[in-house]
Amino acid sequence: QVQLVESGGGLVQPGGSLRLSCAASGSIFSINATAWYRQAPGKERELVATITSGGSTDYADSVKGRFSISRDNAQNTVYLQMNSLKPEDTAVYYCNADITRTVSYSGTTYYARRDDHWGQGTQVTVSS
């Protein structure tokens, strides 16, 4: 079983910064890719940023140049540094990960890869 726990959300003024963290725990063999999504009230969940196991990053146009995704492989943690925050950044931010976990049956270890591991979300509110 794999768990993702987000933290770092809160209330910040426009132009301010926040750093979100997503810590993965459990029977992890490897984390292949991670991403941050967000969902504002009345809107679809949207992809904000991704980072692959090789360190390649990608960002939504709306956050490019302001947000930065990074990871600490030793701690199985992914971060989202958010700078120059705008009111339209207000949303619940979710961590997503493509993780290969180990599963043991009758003394044999198997490897199961899923790309739909989700955290519970952390609220980010940008308001003066």
VMD Tcl script that builds the backbone (N, CA, C; Angstrom):
set m [mol new atoms 384]
animate dup $m
set s [atomselect $m all]
$s set {name element resname resid chain x y z} {
  {N N GLN 1 A 0.839 -1.181 0.000}
  {CA C GLN 1 A 0.000 0.000 0.000}
  {C C GLN 1 A 0.883 1.243 0.000}
  {N N VAL 2 A 0.486 2.223 -0.785}
  {CA C VAL 2 A 1.210 3.474 -0.918}
  {C C VAL 2 A 0.303 4.616 -0.493}
  {N N GLN 3 A 0.877 5.544 0.242}
  {CA C GLN 3 A 0.153 6.730 0.663}
  {C C GLN 3 A 0.880 7.981 0.206}
  {N N LEU 4 A 0.106 8.983 -0.173}
  {CA C LEU 4 A 0.628 10.294 -0.500}
  {C C LEU 4 A -0.024 11.308 0.423}
  {N N VAL 5 A 0.776 12.134 1.043}
  {CA C VAL 5 A 0.267 13.136 1.965}
  {C C VAL 5 A 0.813 14.497 1.571}
  {N N GLU 6 A -0.089 15.421 1.261}
  {CA C GLU 6 A 0.298 16.780 0.905}
  {C C GLU 6 A 0.327 17.662 2.143}
  {N N SER 7 A 1.154 18.675 2.087}
  {CA C SER 7 A 1.208 19.666 3.139}
  {C C SER 7 A 1.734 20.971 2.551}
  {N N GLY 8 A 1.592 22.042 3.306}
  {CA C GLY 8 A 2.144 23.321 2.902}
  {C C GLY 8 A 1.143 24.324 2.385}
  {N N GLY 9 A -0.100 23.921 2.242}
  {CA C GLY 9 A -1.104 24.848 1.779}
  {C C GLY 9 A -1.464 25.865 2.849}
  {N N GLY 10 A -2.215 26.859 2.438}
  {CA C GLY 10 A -2.626 27.883 3.372}
  {C C GLY 10 A -3.076 29.133 2.661}
  {N N LEU 11 A -3.187 30.192 3.424}
  {CA C LEU 11 A -3.600 31.492 2.915}
  {C C LEU 11 A -2.378 32.360 2.676}
  {N N VAL 12 A -2.322 32.944 1.499}
  {CA C VAL 12 A -1.199 33.804 1.146}
  {C C VAL 12 A -1.710 34.979 0.331}
  {N N GLN 13 A -1.035 36.104 0.448}
  {CA C GLN 13 A -1.419 37.282 -0.308}
  {C C GLN 13 A -0.946 37.190 -1.752}
  {N N PRO 14 A -1.638 37.873 -2.657}
  {CA C PRO 14 A -1.154 37.905 -4.038}
  {C C PRO 14 A 0.291 38.364 -4.105}
  {N N GLY 15 A 1.060 37.687 -4.933}
  {CA C GLY 15 A 2.470 37.975 -5.041}
  {C C GLY 15 A 3.334 37.188 -4.081}
  {N N GLY 16 A 2.703 36.509 -3.155}
  {CA C GLY 16 A 3.431 35.735 -2.179}
  {C C GLY 16 A 3.838 34.374 -2.697}
  {N N SER 17 A 4.416 33.589 -1.805}
  {CA C SER 17 A 4.936 32.278 -2.172}
  {C C SER 17 A 4.503 31.219 -1.177}
  {N N LEU 18 A 4.401 30.015 -1.666}
  {CA C LEU 18 A 4.160 28.839 -0.851}
  {C C LEU 18 A 4.942 27.681 -1.440}
  {N N ARG 19 A 5.311 26.758 -0.592}
  {CA C ARG 19 A 5.914 25.524 -1.063}
  {C C ARG 19 A 5.094 24.351 -0.560}
  {N N LEU 20 A 4.568 23.599 -1.496}
  {CA C LEU 20 A 3.806 22.408 -1.176}
  {C C LEU 20 A 4.723 21.195 -1.165}
  {N N SER 21 A 4.426 20.277 -0.276}
  {CA C SER 21 A 5.178 19.039 -0.189}
  {C C SER 21 A 4.235 17.859 -0.334}
  {N N CYS 22 A 4.732 16.813 -0.928}
  {CA C CYS 22 A 3.986 15.573 -1.058}
  {C C CYS 22 A 4.922 14.435 -0.703}
  {N N ALA 23 A 4.640 13.790 0.389}
  {CA C ALA 23 A 5.478 12.704 0.863}
  {C C ALA 23 A 4.818 11.366 0.571}
  {N N ALA 24 A 5.554 10.503 -0.076}
  {CA C ALA 24 A 5.066 9.165 -0.384}
  {C C ALA 24 A 5.645 8.164 0.602}
  {N N SER 25 A 4.820 7.247 1.018}
  {CA C SER 25 A 5.270 6.221 1.941}
  {C C SER 25 A 4.601 4.905 1.595}
  {N N GLY 26 A 5.160 3.842 2.110}
  {CA C GLY 26 A 4.627 2.523 1.858}
  {C C GLY 26 A 5.639 1.635 1.174}
  {N N SER 27 A 5.136 0.583 0.570}
  {CA C SER 27 A 5.994 -0.410 -0.076}
  {C C SER 27 A 6.386 0.049 -1.481}
  {N N ILE 28 A 7.201 1.068 -1.536}
  {CA C ILE 28 A 7.582 1.690 -2.797}
  {C C ILE 28 A 8.843 1.047 -3.353}
  {N N PHE 29 A 8.750 0.644 -4.594}
  {CA C PHE 29 A 9.932 0.182 -5.306}
  {C C PHE 29 A 10.573 1.327 -6.077}
  {N N SER 30 A 9.755 2.074 -6.770}
  {CA C SER 30 A 10.253 3.225 -7.501}
  {C C SER 30 A 9.109 4.190 -7.761}
  {N N ILE 31 A 9.464 5.451 -7.859}
  {CA C ILE 31 A 8.516 6.479 -8.262}
  {C C ILE 31 A 8.905 6.922 -9.662}
  {N N ASN 32 A 8.055 6.639 -10.600}
  {CA C ASN 32 A 8.378 6.854 -12.001}
  {C C ASN 32 A 8.127 8.292 -12.452}
  {N N ALA 33 A 7.079 8.878 -11.943}
  {CA C ALA 33 A 6.757 10.251 -12.272}
  {C C ALA 33 A 5.820 10.789 -11.206}
  {N N THR 34 A 5.881 12.082 -11.003}
  {CA C THR 34 A 4.977 12.722 -10.060}
  {C C THR 34 A 4.408 13.976 -10.694}
  {N N ALA 35 A 3.297 14.415 -10.164}
  {CA C ALA 35 A 2.633 15.577 -10.723}
  {C C ALA 35 A 1.830 16.285 -9.650}
  {N N TRP 36 A 1.576 17.533 -9.902}
  {CA C TRP 36 A 0.651 18.317 -9.104}
  {C C TRP 36 A -0.535 18.702 -9.967}
  {N N TYR 37 A -1.710 18.491 -9.435}
  {CA C TYR 37 A -2.955 18.926 -10.041}
  {C C TYR 37 A -3.623 19.928 -9.107}
  {N N ARG 38 A -4.578 20.645 -9.635}
  {CA C ARG 38 A -5.377 21.513 -8.795}
  {C C ARG 38 A -6.800 21.551 -9.304}
  {N N GLN 39 A -7.706 21.842 -8.397}
  {CA C GLN 39 A -9.106 21.937 -8.751}
  {C C GLN 39 A -9.752 23.072 -7.974}
  {N N ALA 40 A -10.266 24.025 -8.708}
  {CA C ALA 40 A -10.999 25.138 -8.129}
  {C C ALA 40 A -12.485 24.829 -8.170}
  {N N PRO 41 A -13.270 25.447 -7.292}
  {CA C PRO 41 A -14.709 25.201 -7.290}
  {C C PRO 41 A -15.340 25.456 -8.647}
  {N N GLY 42 A -16.130 24.512 -9.113}
  {CA C GLY 42 A -16.806 24.651 -10.384}
  {C C GLY 42 A -15.953 24.392 -11.603}
  {N N LYS 43 A -14.717 23.993 -11.404}
  {CA C LYS 43 A -13.826 23.752 -12.522}
  {C C LYS 43 A -13.308 22.321 -12.512}
  {N N GLU 44 A -12.860 21.891 -13.668}
  {CA C GLU 44 A -12.262 20.577 -13.784}
  {C C GLU 44 A -10.883 20.560 -13.143}
  {N N ARG 45 A -10.501 19.403 -12.673}
  {CA C ARG 45 A -9.154 19.250 -12.163}
  {C C ARG 45 A -8.165 19.410 -13.315}
  {N N GLU 46 A -7.138 20.208 -13.099}
  {CA C GLU 46 A -6.186 20.478 -14.150}
  {C C GLU 46 A -4.770 20.126 -13.716}
  {N N LEU 47 A -3.987 19.737 -14.682}
  {CA C LEU 47 A -2.595 19.410 -14.444}
  {C C LEU 47 A -1.782 20.689 -14.331}
  {N N VAL 48 A -1.004 20.789 -13.267}
  {CA C VAL 48 A -0.204 21.975 -13.010}
  {C C VAL 48 A 1.249 21.767 -13.406}
  {N N ALA 49 A 1.830 20.670 -12.956}
  {CA C ALA 49 A 3.240 20.428 -13.208}
  {C C ALA 49 A 3.539 18.949 -13.096}
  {N N THR 50 A 4.532 18.502 -13.834}
  {CA C THR 50 A 4.972 17.115 -13.775}
  {C C THR 50 A 6.486 17.054 -13.709}
  {N N ILE 51 A 6.979 15.969 -13.148}
  {CA C ILE 51 A 8.404 15.695 -13.163}
  {C C ILE 51 A 8.592 14.196 -13.322}
  {N N THR 52 A 9.451 13.814 -14.242}
  {CA C THR 52 A 9.713 12.410 -14.499}
  {C C THR 52 A 10.844 11.915 -13.615}
  {N N SER 53 A 11.054 10.612 -13.661}
  {CA C SER 53 A 12.142 10.028 -12.888}
  {C C SER 53 A 13.499 10.547 -13.342}
  {N N GLY 54 A 13.582 10.974 -14.597}
  {CA C GLY 54 A 14.812 11.529 -15.118}
  {C C GLY 54 A 14.995 13.005 -14.844}
  {N N GLY 55 A 14.006 13.617 -14.210}
  {CA C GLY 55 A 14.115 15.019 -13.856}
  {C C GLY 55 A 13.529 15.986 -14.858}
  {N N SER 56 A 12.935 15.470 -15.911}
  {CA C SER 56 A 12.306 16.342 -16.895}
  {C C SER 56 A 11.015 16.926 -16.326}
  {N N THR 57 A 10.828 18.214 -16.499}
  {CA C THR 57 A 9.666 18.898 -15.944}
  {C C THR 57 A 8.815 19.513 -17.036}
  {N N ASP 58 A 7.548 19.702 -16.707}
  {CA C ASP 58 A 6.629 20.351 -17.610}
  {C C ASP 58 A 5.606 21.098 -16.771}
  {N N TYR 59 A 5.093 22.192 -17.310}
  {CA C TYR 59 A 4.193 23.050 -16.570}
  {C C TYR 59 A 3.031 23.500 -17.428}
  {N N ALA 60 A 1.925 23.726 -16.772}
  {CA C ALA 60 A 0.812 24.365 -17.446}
  {C C ALA 60 A 1.202 25.792 -17.803}
  {N N ASP 61 A 0.672 26.267 -18.913}
  {CA C ASP 61 A 1.007 27.617 -19.351}
  {C C ASP 61 A 0.677 28.664 -18.287}
  {N N SER 62 A -0.368 28.428 -17.533}
  {CA C SER 62 A -0.813 29.397 -16.556}
  {C C SER 62 A 0.150 29.576 -15.385}
  {N N VAL 63 A 1.028 28.610 -15.164}
  {CA C VAL 63 A 1.951 28.687 -14.036}
  {C C VAL 63 A 3.409 28.721 -14.466}
  {N N LYS 64 A 3.656 28.589 -15.737}
  {CA C LYS 64 A 5.023 28.546 -16.239}
  {C C LYS 64 A 5.769 29.828 -15.879}
  {N N GLY 65 A 6.959 29.657 -15.342}
  {CA C GLY 65 A 7.757 30.786 -14.913}
  {C C GLY 65 A 7.516 31.200 -13.487}
  {N N ARG 66 A 6.444 30.702 -12.885}
  {CA C ARG 66 A 6.127 31.042 -11.504}
  {C C ARG 66 A 6.252 29.853 -10.561}
  {N N PHE 67 A 5.918 28.680 -11.060}
  {CA C PHE 67 A 5.964 27.471 -10.248}
  {C C PHE 67 A 7.157 26.620 -10.651}
  {N N SER 68 A 7.636 25.848 -9.702}
  {CA C SER 68 A 8.744 24.940 -9.958}
  {C C SER 68 A 8.522 23.640 -9.202}
  {N N ILE 69 A 8.571 22.535 -9.919}
  {CA C ILE 69 A 8.411 21.230 -9.305}
  {C C ILE 69 A 9.775 20.584 -9.143}
  {N N SER 70 A 9.967 19.921 -8.031}
  {CA C SER 70 A 11.221 19.242 -7.766}
  {C C SER 70 A 10.952 18.022 -6.900}
  {N N ARG 71 A 11.960 17.200 -6.733}
  {CA C ARG 71 A 11.781 16.001 -5.923}
  {C C ARG 71 A 13.046 15.660 -5.165}
  {N N ASP 72 A 12.841 15.029 -4.032}
  {CA C ASP 72 A 13.917 14.500 -3.216}
  {C C ASP 72 A 13.733 12.991 -3.219}
  {N N ASN 73 A 14.508 12.317 -4.045}
  {CA C ASN 73 A 14.333 10.881 -4.204}
  {C C ASN 73 A 14.606 10.110 -2.916}
  {N N ALA 74 A 15.569 10.576 -2.153}
  {CA C ALA 74 A 15.912 9.886 -0.918}
  {C C ALA 74 A 14.766 9.912 0.083}
  {N N GLN 75 A 13.982 10.973 0.053}
  {CA C GLN 75 A 12.874 11.117 0.984}
  {C C GLN 75 A 11.524 10.805 0.359}
  {N N ASN 76 A 11.530 10.400 -0.908}
  {CA C ASN 76 A 10.283 10.118 -1.624}
  {C C ASN 76 A 9.296 11.272 -1.505}
  {N N THR 77 A 9.812 12.452 -1.723}
  {CA C THR 77 A 9.018 13.654 -1.571}
  {C C THR 77 A 9.122 14.519 -2.819}
  {N N VAL 78 A 8.005 15.054 -3.235}
  {CA C VAL 78 A 7.965 15.983 -4.349}
  {C C VAL 78 A 7.480 17.330 -3.827}
  {N N TYR 79 A 8.014 18.387 -4.396}
  {CA C TYR 79 A 7.687 19.729 -3.958}
  {C C TYR 79 A 7.124 20.544 -5.108}
  {N N LEU 80 A 6.341 21.514 -4.757}
  {CA C LEU 80 A 5.888 22.508 -5.710}
  {C C LEU 80 A 6.125 23.874 -5.103}
  {N N GLN 81 A 7.135 24.554 -5.604}
  {CA C GLN 81 A 7.420 25.912 -5.173}
  {C C GLN 81 A 6.572 26.862 -5.998}
  {N N MET 82 A 5.750 27.635 -5.335}
  {CA C MET 82 A 4.829 28.533 -6.007}
  {C C MET 82 A 5.189 29.969 -5.654}
  {N N ASN 83 A 5.574 30.723 -6.649}
  {CA C ASN 83 A 5.933 32.119 -6.474}
  {C C ASN 83 A 4.973 33.005 -7.256}
  {N N SER 84 A 4.980 34.278 -6.913}
  {CA C SER 84 A 4.131 35.256 -7.598}
  {C C SER 84 A 2.701 34.768 -7.699}
  {N N LEU 85 A 2.175 34.320 -6.599}
  {CA C LEU 85 A 0.846 33.727 -6.592}
  {C C LEU 85 A -0.236 34.743 -6.933}
  {N N LYS 86 A -1.229 34.260 -7.637}
  {CA C LYS 86 A -2.353 35.064 -8.072}
  {C C LYS 86 A -3.642 34.504 -7.488}
  {N N PRO 87 A -4.663 35.335 -7.365}
  {CA C PRO 87 A -5.942 34.820 -6.860}
  {C C PRO 87 A -6.459 33.629 -7.651}
  {N N GLU 88 A -6.214 33.602 -8.945}
  {CA C GLU 88 A -6.684 32.489 -9.756}
  {C C GLU 88 A -5.943 31.188 -9.492}
  {N N ASP 89 A -4.893 31.239 -8.688}
  {CA C ASP 89 A -4.218 30.023 -8.270}
  {C C ASP 89 A -4.943 29.330 -7.121}
  {N N THR 90 A -5.938 29.982 -6.573}
  {CA C THR 90 A -6.695 29.413 -5.470}
  {C C THR 90 A -7.363 28.114 -5.900}
  {N N ALA 91 A -7.083 27.055 -5.176}
  {CA C ALA 91 A -7.613 25.738 -5.510}
  {C C ALA 91 A -7.151 24.742 -4.461}
  {N N VAL 92 A -7.714 23.563 -4.538}
  {CA C VAL 92 A -7.175 22.445 -3.798}
  {C C VAL 92 A -6.119 21.784 -4.675}
  {N N TYR 93 A -4.941 21.624 -4.149}
  {CA C TYR 93 A -3.833 21.055 -4.891}
  {C C TYR 93 A -3.637 19.599 -4.481}
  {N N TYR 94 A -3.530 18.752 -5.491}
  {CA C TYR 94 A -3.401 17.320 -5.275}
  {C C TYR 94 A -2.091 16.799 -5.830}
  {N N CYS 95 A -1.498 15.913 -5.095}
  {CA C CYS 95 A -0.305 15.224 -5.546}
  {C C CYS 95 A -0.705 13.933 -6.239}
  {N N ASN 96 A -0.068 13.657 -7.347}
  {CA C ASN 96 A -0.290 12.421 -8.091}
  {C C ASN 96 A 1.055 11.780 -8.380}
  {N N ALA 97 A 1.079 10.459 -8.349}
  {CA C ALA 97 A 2.335 9.778 -8.604}
  {C C ALA 97 A 2.124 8.476 -9.346}
  {N N ASP 98 A 3.031 8.205 -10.251}
  {CA C ASP 98 A 3.138 6.932 -10.948}
  {C C ASP 98 A 4.169 6.121 -10.165}
  {N N ILE 99 A 3.690 5.138 -9.443}
  {CA C ILE 99 A 4.543 4.421 -8.501}
  {C C ILE 99 A 4.508 2.927 -8.765}
  {N N THR 100 A 5.664 2.326 -8.748}
  {CA C THR 100 A 5.778 0.875 -8.732}
  {C C THR 100 A 5.981 0.445 -7.291}
  {N N ARG 101 A 5.062 -0.338 -6.781}
  {CA C ARG 101 A 5.155 -0.809 -5.415}
  {C C ARG 101 A 5.446 -2.303 -5.392}
  {N N THR 102 A 5.930 -2.757 -4.292}
  {CA C THR 102 A 6.182 -4.178 -4.114}
  {C C THR 102 A 4.983 -4.827 -3.435}
  {N N VAL 103 A 4.632 -5.991 -3.917}
  {CA C VAL 103 A 3.541 -6.771 -3.354}
  {C C VAL 103 A 4.056 -8.180 -3.131}
  {N N SER 104 A 3.892 -8.676 -1.937}
  {CA C SER 104 A 4.406 -9.987 -1.592}
  {C C SER 104 A 3.273 -10.979 -1.400}
  {N N TYR 105 A 3.384 -12.103 -2.071}
  {CA C TYR 105 A 2.433 -13.203 -1.922}
  {C C TYR 105 A 3.208 -14.506 -1.768}
  {N N SER 106 A 2.942 -15.205 -0.689}
  {CA C SER 106 A 3.525 -16.523 -0.454}
  {C C SER 106 A 5.041 -16.517 -0.618}
  {N N GLY 107 A 5.667 -15.487 -0.107}
  {CA C GLY 107 A 7.114 -15.407 -0.154}
  {C C GLY 107 A 7.685 -14.905 -1.462}
  {N N THR 108 A 6.847 -14.583 -2.409}
  {CA C THR 108 A 7.295 -14.073 -3.697}
  {C C THR 108 A 6.948 -12.597 -3.815}
  {N N THR 109 A 7.903 -11.812 -4.261}
  {CA C THR 109 A 7.698 -10.383 -4.421}
  {C C THR 109 A 7.337 -10.054 -5.862}
  {N N TYR 110 A 6.256 -9.317 -6.018}
  {CA C TYR 110 A 5.813 -8.847 -7.309}
  {C C TYR 110 A 5.907 -7.335 -7.348}
  {N N TYR 111 A 5.852 -6.813 -8.551}
  {CA C TYR 111 A 5.960 -5.375 -8.738}
  {C C TYR 111 A 4.735 -4.886 -9.489}
  {N N ALA 112 A 4.040 -3.958 -8.873}
  {CA C ALA 112 A 2.802 -3.435 -9.434}
  {C C ALA 112 A 2.938 -1.943 -9.680}
  {N N ARG 113 A 2.733 -1.549 -10.908}
  {CA C ARG 113 A 2.838 -0.142 -11.276}
  {C C ARG 113 A 1.464 0.467 -11.519}
  {N N ARG 114 A 1.220 1.571 -10.872}
  {CA C ARG 114 A -0.005 2.336 -11.046}
  {C C ARG 114 A 0.325 3.814 -11.132}
  {N N ASP 115 A -0.413 4.504 -11.965}
  {CA C ASP 115 A -0.209 5.937 -12.137}
  {C C ASP 115 A -1.308 6.770 -11.502}
  {N N ASP 116 A -2.119 6.146 -10.673}
  {CA C ASP 116 A -3.267 6.836 -10.095}
  {C C ASP 116 A -3.211 6.913 -8.575}
  {N N HIS 117 A -2.020 7.054 -8.045}
  {CA C HIS 117 A -1.884 7.306 -6.620}
  {C C HIS 117 A -2.136 8.783 -6.365}
  {N N TRP 118 A -3.033 9.049 -5.440}
  {CA C TRP 118 A -3.440 10.423 -5.147}
  {C C TRP 118 A -3.351 10.732 -3.665}
  {N N GLY 119 A -2.993 11.968 -3.375}
  {CA C GLY 119 A -3.092 12.462 -2.022}
  {C C GLY 119 A -4.476 13.016 -1.763}
  {N N GLN 120 A -4.697 13.480 -0.545}
  {CA C GLN 120 A -6.006 13.989 -0.157}
  {C C GLN 120 A -6.218 15.452 -0.523}
  {N N GLY 121 A -5.161 16.136 -0.866}
  {CA C GLY 121 A -5.269 17.520 -1.280}
  {C C GLY 121 A -4.950 18.492 -0.166}
  {N N THR 122 A -4.462 19.646 -0.558}
  {CA C THR 122 A -4.199 20.725 0.381}
  {C C THR 122 A -4.710 22.031 -0.218}
  {N N GLN 123 A -5.387 22.804 0.594}
  {CA C GLN 123 A -6.024 24.027 0.122}
  {C C GLN 123 A -5.018 25.158 0.022}
  {N N VAL 124 A -5.020 25.819 -1.116}
  {CA C VAL 124 A -4.232 27.027 -1.323}
  {C C VAL 124 A -5.197 28.159 -1.631}
  {N N THR 125 A -5.140 29.200 -0.837}
  {CA C THR 125 A -5.992 30.359 -1.036}
  {C C THR 125 A -5.117 31.594 -1.186}
  {N N VAL 126 A -5.289 32.282 -2.295}
  {CA C VAL 126 A -4.524 33.491 -2.573}
  {C C VAL 126 A -5.488 34.662 -2.527}
  {N N SER 127 A -5.362 35.476 -1.501}
  {CA C SER 127 A -6.295 36.576 -1.311}
  {C C SER 127 A -5.655 37.636 -0.422}
  {N N SER 128 A -5.992 38.880 -0.688}
  {CA C SER 128 A -5.488 39.965 0.124}
  {C C SER 128 A -6.378 40.182 1.335}
}
mol reanalyze $m
mol bondsrecalc $m
mol representation Tube
mol addrep $m
